[in-house]
Amino acid sequence: MSRIKHAINAPYSTPWIERVGKLILNFGVLELETHLWLVQLSEAPERIPEFASKPFAARVEKIITFVEKRAYSDLWKVEVLKAWDEAREHAKFRNRIAHSPLTFGWTGGVEKGEPDFIGVIDLQRRDANQNALASKAEMDAVINSIVSLASGLARLRVDWCAIRDAKQDAKTGV
């Protein structure tokens, strides 16, 4: 049997460590947004704790049911559904990185300088359609997209809350 070679604590890996860290930390904002959306859009916020321990995808599904029932406009609804679909795709990428062994790779084969990519060894075989390699450009694009998405979802949530509160104020005459 051949020996498998892998780099441990590879020199020049700091930029990759930063990318993986940014991916995980920024995705955490999307995780937080799921909880905020559940609380804000629920008609029974006291029942939300039962969803708190559910996986990301299950929380997003519940949010979508709330959005379908409580959207204040078709345009808002379309934008929200598109954003949460994108978040689910980013969750797949994040899960691959966070829950798989990662190896460093160099396009020229020579381990010199900063690694050009990371190899994702998907032992759980989550998604055979996903690439086994993640380049710097792909990681940076996903991180930037998550940051933009989290900001957009927060804005959409705040917009919904403002409309909801204005309707409640109009009803109570405040």
Summary of the structure (lengths in Angstrom):
residues: 174
radius of gyration: 20.3
end to end distance: 76.5
largest distance: 78.1
contacts: 454
relative contact order: 0.16
helix: 64%
strand: 6%
